[in-house]
Structure formats: structure tokens, C-alpha cells
Amino acid sequence: MKKAAGKQRHRQNRPDRRAKAGGVNRKYKDSLFRMLFSDKASLLSLYNAVNGTSYQDPEELEFTTIENAIYMGIKNDLSFLIDSFMNLYEAQSTFNPNMPLRGMFYLSQIYQGYVNARGLDIYGSRRVKLPMPRYLVFYNGTKQEPDRQTIALSEAYERSGEEAPCLECRATVININVGHNKKLMEDCRILYEYAMFVDLVRRCLTEMRGNLEEAVDMAVRESIKKGILADFLKKHRAEVKDVILTEYDQEAHIRNEKNESWQEGLQKGRREGWEKGSRSVLRQVVLYHKGEGMSSEKIVEILQNHFRLSEKEAENCLRELDFEETQGGGEECDTDSV
């Protein structure tokens, strides 16, 4: 395994730009993931587990986290520099195909700060040396995803495949739900216990029939009893409960926005009249339910029920919309009674 270099590259006694933990005037909450890994030793353990390295000195690690990168009052990201690698780690409970675009925006700010902090001259005749970027997303949502997958920014380009783009950003998505990436969990005990705790919260939520506050209280008690993040939970019980409630509110808000969008599209389509056809509304319905992991058979049923299509018409429409998505265009669905 790779050993830590004796010298500390790029640090040059630069100030640590991470937000100070426990600041009473912060306008955001740290996610549980960020709370756990804002400690340098814990983050170094995660870095070693992900990369198969064996760094020992937490001071080799320099935080570069951007403190204004906040979504709905939650910070779920950490960025740091170690041995010529610029790392961006993010925790997500919702799979999002736009992660590479977000990562590109974030990393561009990090590199701008890196250049400015070191007084590097990007207009001079000498090439400026930069640390290599790495962007990892730790996924723990309920939708089934593989252990590891890579999403590229270039996949979003409308003319993708015609030539190599001048700009690329790849997000490596790592599934950290219980039962996934067992070797990684074995190598990073904190990540393993974090996954166990999240799973326990979900099981308690089911047992408590959706009463989130009682479910979190039960999960914290059970975790401490079982030695899962026990010391951390004893010390930060109230803060952990608060941030989990906030995170679940965030997820509920996202689900509500999706549902409202679907309902608005449905009502709009009905007002326009299905008998004349509404390809844009049909596409919205199909893409929404595909994004939720719904089977083609179930989507066909929905098209039949809401758009008064026969089974054959719904199947043809779904097939044509699928083809249209792969080809980047297409004609309206071939139905007579849409």
C-alpha cells in the first residue's frame, strides 16, 4: 500500500479554511456525515479506506471546504488536499444525474481559492502545477444502486459523442448502504457504523409508523446500547437528532416538489385535452416514473388510466418515447385517442 510522503506537499503553513465546529452563529446545519468526518483523523481513515493508502498523520490533510455551498440549510460536503490530490467528498440520500455539473462548479471555486491562496501566476510563462481532482459521492438513499458507478459531465452534452469535449468532470458514486462495499466498510469503522445507524433509523421509523422524532430517539438509544457510534451519540445526541429531523424534512420537501410537478403536469394536460395529444406531458409522466424506478408495465397502466389509452396505444407511446430519449428527438406518439 502507498505510504505517506515525508514532506507535506502544498501545505506551506496555509491556514485551515474549514468552518470551526460548534460555531453558535452558523446559518446552516452540518449533515451527520459531515459531523462525523469533519475530524481530520476520521476523514483520513475514510481516505485511506477508499484509496488503499496508509497515511498516518492527520496533519498531512488540509481542508479546502467551501463554506457557502449549502442546500436547504444543510452542508453535506467536505473537500481537502493531501499529497497532490484535491478531494471533494459529498453525502447524498438522493441519486442525481447532475452531480458532475455540481461538482464542476464546486471544484472550480476550490481551484480558484487554491491559486489565490498561494499567489500563483496563471498569466506567466511557466506552467502552474495543480493537485489532481477526485470527486466522490457517498450514496445512502433507498433506491437500489450498484456498489460503485461513475457519472460523467460529458453524458449531459447535447452533442455528446461527436468529439472529445474540452471540459469533463466525473463523479464516482459509492453506495454505502448496509450490505454494499463490504471491503470499504471493513477498512473504515466510522463509515460502517454510520451506515448501520442510518439503517437503524429507517427500521425504527417503520416500527414507529412514521413518527420521526420517536424513531430517532429509539435509534439513538439502540445504537448506544449496541456500540454503534456510541461515544459520538452520547456527546452529540441533541445535535444529531436535530440534523436528522432536518435531513428528513429536506427529503420530504424534494418528494413533495416532484409530486406537485407531476400533479401540475397532469392538470395542465387534462385542460389541454388528451384527445389532441400532448407529447410533452406524456414525456414528463414517463420520465418521472422511470426516475422513481417504476417498471414499464406499471407505467403503461398509468398511461391507460390517466390518458384514456388502450393497452396497445400506451405500449406504443412508451416505446416511442423511449426511442425518442435515446435519439434526441422524435414524432408525437402514434395514438388516435390520446
Protein Blocks (a to p, Z undefined) as FASTA:
>chain_A
ZZddfbdghklopacfbdcehiakbcbdcdfklmmmmpmklmmmmmmmmnopacfblklp
ccfbdfklcgehiacbdcddeehiacdddddfbdcfklmmmmmmmmmmmmmmmmmmnopa
fkbmbdcdddddddddddfbfbdcdfbdcddfklmpmkgojaccfbdcddddddfbehia
kllmmmmmklmmmmmmmmmmmmmmmmnnopaklmmmmmmmmmmmnopaklmmmmmmmmmm
mmmmmmmmmmmmmmmmmmmmmmmmmmmmmmnopknopfklmmmmmmmmmmnopafklmmm
mmmmmnopafklmmmmmmmmmmmmmnopacddddfkZZ
